[in-house]
């Protein structure tokens, strides 16, 4: 998915999108992960996996897609035949707004050729 948020180019690859019904715009966004399944608390406190889900929400919102994501799932598929573990999340408007601020700040630094960490 490629789009723009304000004047900022955005691009990301979503692993899977399932419609809740064939004639519905309601969808579930799924991202596959390998390795040890993380708990919801680990996902939220570490930030990277969760931020990725929020980024997918931003991509779909800015793309103006007919899709209305109802849930975002991290699906830990394991590496050696373990049972898959799914961690569902709902992205709030506040979480989406917080990511937009991060994207704006990062873009401002990039365009100023300032590559110090945020």
ZADO-1210 file (C-alpha; in nm, 4 decimals, padded with zeros to 6 digits):
<atoms>
<atom x="00.0000" y="00.0000" z="00.0000" code="UNK" pos="1"/>
<atom x="00.1420" y="00.3382" z="-00.0994" code="UNK" pos="2"/>
<atom x="-00.0203" y="00.6694" z="-00.0144" code="UNK" pos="3"/>
<atom x="00.0484" y="01.0128" z="00.1311" code="UNK" pos="4"/>
<atom x="-00.0240" y="01.1531" z="00.4744" code="UNK" pos="5"/>
<atom x="-00.0350" y="01.5301" z="00.4300" code="UNK" pos="6"/>
<atom x="00.2803" y="01.5767" z="00.2130" code="UNK" pos="7"/>
<atom x="00.4570" y="01.2726" z="00.3540" code="UNK" pos="8"/>
<atom x="00.4936" y="00.9625" z="00.1349" code="UNK" pos="9"/>
<atom x="00.4002" y="00.6398" z="00.3126" code="UNK" pos="10"/>
<atom x="00.4426" y="00.2819" z="00.2003" code="UNK" pos="11"/>
<atom x="00.3852" y="-00.0509" z="00.3713" code="UNK" pos="12"/>
<atom x="00.3084" y="-00.4119" z="00.2948" code="UNK" pos="13"/>
<atom x="00.0150" y="-00.5678" z="00.4769" code="UNK" pos="14"/>
<atom x="00.0343" y="-00.9467" z="00.5011" code="UNK" pos="15"/>
<atom x="-00.3378" y="-01.0188" z="00.4879" code="UNK" pos="16"/>
<atom x="-00.6777" y="-00.8480" z="00.4930" code="UNK" pos="17"/>
<atom x="-00.9952" y="-01.0495" z="00.5498" code="UNK" pos="18"/>
<atom x="-01.3423" y="-00.9088" z="00.4921" code="UNK" pos="19"/>
<atom x="-01.5904" y="-00.9985" z="00.7655" code="UNK" pos="20"/>
<atom x="-01.8492" y="-01.0722" z="00.4953" code="UNK" pos="21"/>
<atom x="-01.8284" y="-01.0799" z="00.1144" code="UNK" pos="22"/>
<atom x="-02.0401" y="-00.7658" z="00.0753" code="UNK" pos="23"/>
<atom x="-01.8915" y="-00.5798" z="00.3729" code="UNK" pos="24"/>
<atom x="-01.6237" y="-00.3138" z="00.4018" code="UNK" pos="25"/>
<atom x="-01.5506" y="-00.4258" z="00.7592" code="UNK" pos="26"/>
<atom x="-01.2174" y="-00.6052" z="00.7686" code="UNK" pos="27"/>
<atom x="-00.9547" y="-00.7665" z="00.9856" code="UNK" pos="28"/>
<atom x="-00.5885" y="-00.6833" z="00.9164" code="UNK" pos="29"/>
<atom x="-00.3467" y="-00.9665" z="00.9942" code="UNK" pos="30"/>
<atom x="00.0310" y="-00.9460" z="01.0295" code="UNK" pos="31"/>
<atom x="00.2286" y="-01.2692" z="01.0594" code="UNK" pos="32"/>
<atom x="00.5224" y="-01.3031" z="01.2990" code="UNK" pos="33"/>
<atom x="00.7646" y="-01.5879" z="01.3638" code="UNK" pos="34"/>
<atom x="00.9344" y="-01.6710" z="01.6895" code="UNK" pos="35"/>
<atom x="00.8122" y="-01.6844" z="02.0448" code="UNK" pos="36"/>
<atom x="00.4625" y="-01.5392" z="02.0818" code="UNK" pos="37"/>
<atom x="00.4631" y="-01.2148" z="02.2761" code="UNK" pos="38"/>
<atom x="00.1980" y="-01.1260" z="02.5290" code="UNK" pos="39"/>
<atom x="-00.0298" y="-00.8278" z="02.4766" code="UNK" pos="40"/>
<atom x="00.1667" y="-00.6393" z="02.7445" code="UNK" pos="41"/>
<atom x="00.4992" y="-00.7156" z="02.5724" code="UNK" pos="42"/>
<atom x="00.3596" y="-00.5991" z="02.2398" code="UNK" pos="43"/>
<atom x="00.2265" y="-00.2744" z="02.3828" code="UNK" pos="44"/>
<atom x="00.5314" y="-00.1988" z="02.6017" code="UNK" pos="45"/>
<atom x="00.7929" y="-00.2833" z="02.3358" code="UNK" pos="46"/>
<atom x="00.6060" y="-00.0697" z="02.0881" code="UNK" pos="47"/>
<atom x="00.7503" y="-00.1847" z="01.7544" code="UNK" pos="48"/>
<atom x="00.4921" y="-00.4523" z="01.6707" code="UNK" pos="49"/>
<atom x="00.2060" y="-00.2398" z="01.7976" code="UNK" pos="50"/>
<atom x="00.3307" y="00.0688" z="01.6127" code="UNK" pos="51"/>
<atom x="00.3354" y="-00.1403" z="01.2960" code="UNK" pos="52"/>
<atom x="-00.0355" y="-00.2175" z="01.3404" code="UNK" pos="53"/>
<atom x="-00.1142" y="00.1499" z="01.4001" code="UNK" pos="54"/>
<atom x="00.0872" y="00.2330" z="01.0864" code="UNK" pos="55"/>
<atom x="-00.1315" y="-00.0082" z="00.8886" code="UNK" pos="56"/>
<atom x="-00.4363" y="00.1764" z="01.0229" code="UNK" pos="57"/>
<atom x="-00.2845" y="00.5045" z="00.9036" code="UNK" pos="58"/>
<atom x="-00.2071" y="00.3600" z="00.5596" code="UNK" pos="59"/>
<atom x="-00.5633" y="00.2384" z="00.5132" code="UNK" pos="60"/>
<atom x="-00.7131" y="00.5626" z="00.6450" code="UNK" pos="61"/>
<atom x="-00.5020" y="00.7772" z="00.4126" code="UNK" pos="62"/>
<atom x="-00.5498" y="00.5468" z="00.1149" code="UNK" pos="63"/>
<atom x="-00.9189" y="00.6241" z="00.1362" code="UNK" pos="64"/>
<atom x="-00.9822" y="00.2557" z="00.0898" code="UNK" pos="65"/>
<atom x="-01.3339" y="00.1252" z="00.1167" code="UNK" pos="66"/>
<atom x="-01.2039" y="-00.0971" z="00.3986" code="UNK" pos="67"/>
<atom x="-01.3030" y="-00.0296" z="00.7562" code="UNK" pos="68"/>
<atom x="-01.0568" y="-00.2227" z="00.9745" code="UNK" pos="69"/>
<atom x="-01.2348" y="-00.3485" z="01.2847" code="UNK" pos="70"/>
<atom x="-00.9431" y="-00.5385" z="01.4288" code="UNK" pos="71"/>
<atom x="-00.5689" y="-00.5794" z="01.3792" code="UNK" pos="72"/>
<atom x="-00.4144" y="-00.9167" z="01.4590" code="UNK" pos="73"/>
<atom x="-00.0556" y="-01.0213" z="01.5185" code="UNK" pos="74"/>
<atom x="-00.0498" y="-01.3900" z="01.4290" code="UNK" pos="75"/>
<atom x="00.2555" y="-01.5649" z="01.5741" code="UNK" pos="76"/>
<atom x="00.2969" y="-01.8707" z="01.3534" code="UNK" pos="77"/>
<atom x="00.5976" y="-02.0213" z="01.5339" code="UNK" pos="78"/>
<atom x="00.9170" y="-02.1538" z="01.3828" code="UNK" pos="79"/>
<atom x="00.9028" y="-02.5282" z="01.4491" code="UNK" pos="80"/>
<atom x="00.5425" y="-02.6371" z="01.4275" code="UNK" pos="81"/>
<atom x="00.4165" y="-02.4731" z="01.7469" code="UNK" pos="82"/>
<atom x="00.0477" y="-02.3899" z="01.7618" code="UNK" pos="83"/>
<atom x="-00.0212" y="-02.0429" z="01.6200" code="UNK" pos="84"/>
<atom x="-00.1056" y="-01.7708" z="01.8715" code="UNK" pos="85"/>
<atom x="-00.3146" y="-01.4683" z="01.7716" code="UNK" pos="86"/>
<atom x="-00.3068" y="-01.1344" z="01.9531" code="UNK" pos="87"/>
<atom x="-00.5981" y="-00.9097" z="01.8460" code="UNK" pos="88"/>
<atom x="-00.5970" y="-00.5319" z="01.8889" code="UNK" pos="89"/>
<atom x="-00.8306" y="-00.2427" z="01.8197" code="UNK" pos="90"/>
<atom x="-00.6586" y="00.0830" z="01.7227" code="UNK" pos="91"/>
<atom x="-00.8044" y="00.3878" z="01.8958" code="UNK" pos="92"/>
<atom x="-00.8239" y="00.7368" z="01.7445" code="UNK" pos="93"/>
<atom x="-00.5794" y="00.8515" z="02.0160" code="UNK" pos="94"/>
<atom x="-00.3239" y="00.5875" z="01.9161" code="UNK" pos="95"/>
<atom x="-00.3601" y="00.6854" z="01.5509" code="UNK" pos="96"/>
<atom x="-00.3218" y="01.0546" z="01.6388" code="UNK" pos="97"/>
<atom x="-00.0062" y="00.9822" z="01.8410" code="UNK" pos="98"/>
<atom x="00.1489" y="00.8000" z="01.5443" code="UNK" pos="99"/>
<atom x="00.0629" y="01.0895" z="01.3138" code="UNK" pos="100"/>
<atom x="00.2617" y="01.3206" z="01.5426" code="UNK" pos="101"/>
<atom x="00.5589" y="01.0837" z="01.5298" code="UNK" pos="102"/>
<atom x="00.5402" y="01.0673" z="01.1491" code="UNK" pos="103"/>
<atom x="00.5233" y="01.4475" z="01.1235" code="UNK" pos="104"/>
<atom x="00.8222" y="01.4899" z="01.3591" code="UNK" pos="105"/>
<atom x="01.0283" y="01.2272" z="01.1770" code="UNK" pos="106"/>
<atom x="00.9500" y="01.3801" z="00.8360" code="UNK" pos="107"/>
<atom x="01.0441" y="01.7268" z="00.9612" code="UNK" pos="108"/>
<atom x="01.3824" y="01.5944" z="01.0774" code="UNK" pos="109"/>
<atom x="01.4402" y="01.4046" z="00.7515" code="UNK" pos="110"/>
<atom x="01.3663" y="01.7071" z="00.5330" code="UNK" pos="111"/>
<atom x="01.5995" y="01.9159" z="00.7536" code="UNK" pos="112"/>
<atom x="01.8697" y="01.6467" z="00.7043" code="UNK" pos="113"/>
<atom x="01.8706" y="01.5939" z="01.0795" code="UNK" pos="114"/>
<atom x="01.9251" y="01.2230" z="01.1347" code="UNK" pos="115"/>
<atom x="01.9568" y="01.2279" z="01.5106" code="UNK" pos="116"/>
<atom x="01.7085" y="01.0033" z="01.6953" code="UNK" pos="117"/>
<atom x="01.3686" y="01.1448" z="01.7853" code="UNK" pos="118"/>
</atoms>
